[in-house]
Every structure is written in structure tokens, then in C-alpha cells.
Amino acid sequence: MKRKVIKQILDLFDDNSIIFLRGGDKQARQEGDLDFLVPLGKSNHVCNIIVKYFRGCGWKLLSFRDIGYLSTFTIVLKSENETVAIKIDIFNGLSWRALGDMQVDDKFFHQILPEINNTESRLRLVSAINFLHKTMYAGKLSKRDIARINCEWHDVNNLVTRLDWKVDESIFPSGAGFFNKWSLRFQSSNAHSIFDFIRWLFYLFIKSFESRIGYKWGSGLSICISGMDGSGKSTQFDEILTWYKKSGMELPYFIHFVPSFIPLPHQVFKRKKTVNNYTAPYTEVPVKNKLSIVIRKCWYLITFALSKLYVLSLTKTGGVVLSDRSFIDFTADLERVKIPHVEFKPFFKRILTLKGLNLYLDTNPISAVSRKGELTIERANLLKKRYLLTINQVSGIRIDGELSQTEVSINILNKIDQHFYKELNKKYKN
């Protein structure tokens, strides 16, 4: 499938505006990404073209991230029998971390590359640029990376000579050491003077700081799946994690109800009865003591406020957060945490509900009871009404939980796709 995707992408561009670097060869990991190189300033534009094409072919966008020197996205093709997830990296220009100007890219893409008509010579040229690109970022190359080099030193030397770079033969094929690596990075910026060097260091500092804090990455998202026991949440969480694992992406931050570093009342007071009844939460009736009710409510409200701030900080720095149960579940099912039910005001629900995709798996009460025996039909019907009320008040998204597992997964994937496609379009317009 990877080789088919590579061919489809290259066929979209017939003007030497994109080069396949690595990821589809025999040494590549099955869950690894595909790397492409485009001229400086074109990465988001190329992403937009590729994503539009594959979305038209039935693929969906699982992620998108723009970190300046690299635009990266993941596409997923989900069907009843198979799920394919591929991460694609589009490097923004030949200069390291896109800290150069257009001259290097113009020379390579519009002068050097078009002159090569022979297929074998072109493959060696692409392999040479792949070697230089990899060693600029990684320094020393691994044995697997060395095995992927399909050129000789003279191919690399011919290329760097035309680019007006000075590179010592000692770096081939194992890669550059510390000083040669930084020399190559600086030369790739097409800088020539002390002033250029100082300016380059300044931009490097700014870009590194932005990367540290995830500034304008566009990749942050909170995905919360709510629903009563037996609605199929666990199945959908496992499916989402499968997409990430298959593509080789970094897994999302996972939160069950609240972040693990925030203790719940029974954990603080070491209440073994509550722990033992975790899989049968309705065996204990809500507390009746008014002071206990107030303390529990205050505890949970503060907890969810802290949780929202924590999730917001993760998404603002480019992270994806996957939440199993949240404040929505809390407001719909207070009895689960031993608090007599009371209806919160809509504005209060909106304040503490996580910002992002709040998905509710709407399941038939009979189906939920058949899957989870601790629920009764009466309680399941009541919970459904409360969930629907809350999800409407917080502008959440209802997903029909009575559909097949595959159809539910596709619906969830569609919502994620729509979110990240909007982010990509924002980047492209800018």
C-alpha cells in the first residue's frame, strides 16, 4: 500500500516540485512515515493538494501539524475488513529547518534536477540529496539508514559542488560529526557573512523556542468520548489507538475521567469498598450527609477545572488528548460518584466541558443493559435523557451507537478529519 501511495503522490506533481526521500524501501519500518522534500514555502500548499486528492479517494485525515520546517499529516483508510494508516512528512525546503532562502531551492529544483533525464542518474541524485538531508538533521546515520543510500561519494560531491557547499569526504556514508553537521546546516542557509551567521542564530533560537511550546502547530486537539456503560466506548478507544500505532505516530495523551495525577476522593481516603465496586458502580447508593455531598461536589468541580486547564495546555502545545469519560459523564451520572443528582446550569456545563470534539455514543438502553448487567432499563433510559440534554447544551456531537462498530469508527474519524482539514486550510490560506 505504501508504494501505491508514493506513486499516487508523485503522479500529482509532474514539474519536479516534489521529491520522495525515504520510507518506502525494503529497510523502512512498516509503521514508519513517508518523507518528501518540496521547495521552500511550499509544504502546506503541497499538503493541501495531497490531502484533497486522498480525501477524494475515501481516505480521512487523522492529524495535521505544521512546525515550520516540516508539515506532516496522517491519512487513514477505514473499511469493514481493513484499516490502513500512513503518516506523510513534507519537508519545507532544502535548508536545515527551513532557515535559508529561495536561492538554494531554486538552484536544485529548477536547475540541477531538470537537467537529469536519465532515470538511474536521477535516482543517484535523489539518494545524494537524501543523504545530505538525513545527516543535516541526524548527524551520524544508523546502519539501516546507510543501507538505504543508493549513491557513491562522487554523486554527493558533484551535488554539493553545484550547490557551492564545502563537504569533506569523511562524512560519507556514515554521516557528519558534530562540527561537520553544523557546518552543513549553516551552509544550507546560503549565508556568507558574520551578519548572516548572527541573523541565522537568532532565527534558530526563535524557531527552536516556538517548537518547544508548539507555537502555531495546528495539531492540538481534545477528543472526548462519552456515553453510558455498554455504549461501546472502549472498542472505539482501542480503534483510535490502532490508527496511531499503524501510522507510527506518537500516541495521544490518555485521560480516564480526570488526569492520573489528580486523585479522586476514594483514592485520598483509601476507600477500598469503592475500589472493589469499580466495575459495579451502582451497588453503592449516593451519600445522604449534606456536608459529604458539598465536599464531594466541590472536590469534583475543582478537579474538572484543573483538568480543563491541563488539557488546554497540552492541546495549545500541539498535543492530542484522548479522554475516556469527562465532565459530561459526571453531570449526566452523578450517582456514579455517590452524589444525588442535580441538574447544573447550561453555562456552568459549558465552562467546565473540555474544548474540542465532545462525542457522545448514543446507544439504545436495551443494548447497553445487555452489554453491562449492572445497569437497569430504568436507569439506562434516565441516563440517555441526561446525556442528550447535556450534549446539546455544550454543543457536543451525537454519534449513533447502534450502528456497527466500523460505522461508528468511521463517523468518529470523519469528525477528526473535518477538524484537521480546517486547520490545514487555515495554514494554506496564510
Secondary structure, DSSP 8 states (H G I E B T S, - for coil): -HHHHHHHHHHT--SS--EEEESSSTTS-TT--EEEEE-TT-HHHHHHHHHHHHHHTT-EEEEEEE-SSEEEEEEEEE-SS-EEEEEEEEEE-SSGGG-S-HHHHHHIIIIIGGG---HHHHHHHHHHHHHHHHHHHHSB--HHHHHT--S-HHHHHHHHHHTT----GGGTTTB--HHHHHHHHHHHTT--SHHHHHHHHHHHHHHHHHHHHTTT----EEEEEE--TTSSHHHHHHHHHHHHHHHT----EEEESS-TTS--HHHHTT-HHHHHTTTSGGGS-----HHHHHHHHHHHHHHHHHHHHHHHHHHHTT-EEEEES-HHHHHH-GGGGT-------HHHHHHHS-SSEEEEEE--HHHHHHH-TT--HHHHHHHHHHHHHHHHHTT-EEEETTS-HHHHHHHHHHHHHHHHHHHHHHHHH-
